[in-house]
Structure formats: C-alpha cells, structure tokens
Amino acid sequence: MRDTSIPEEKIEKEWEIHPYYRRELAMAYAPQLTPEAAVNRLTRWLKQNKALFKELQDYGYRPNQQMFTSIQVEILFRYLGRP
C-alpha cells in the first residue's frame, strides 16, 4: 500500500517504465523480505492472477526470465500498482 501523502507524479518518476530485473521489482514490492523470498512472492502473485499472467505471456513473458521488458513492466504496474 502506497503512502497517499506522496504526489502521484513523484511515484511515477521514481518508478518509470523501463526494463527492470525481476529481483529489483520483487524487492521494491516486498522490501521487508529477503531477495529470494521477495522473488518467490512476486512469482506467486503472477501465477495467482490469471489475467495478469496471460497478458504477460502474450507479450513474451517466460517464468525463467530474469528481466521484465518495458511492456511487461507497464502491465505489472497496471495490475499491481507501482511499488
């Protein structure tokens, strides 16, 4: 859940749409977890959200890839919000 006292423009600037490593995004969504646990959680979120997973696959996502493309990041942000 994001801090609503921070302007939306600042959040968008901090999390611009460009390629990100899986671990980097996972840690952004779950900074309290270890990197491995954060990646596992993100992977679980992707698999549980069938519409998100399908759309990512439509844009070339493969479960073993280490980096999300810009388009995949845009999809992730649309479904999960920005970290």
Secondary structure by P-SEA (a helix, b strand, c coil): cccccccaaaaaaacccccccaaaaaaaacccccaaaaaaaaaaaaaaaaaaaaaaaaaccccccccccaaaaaaaaaacccc
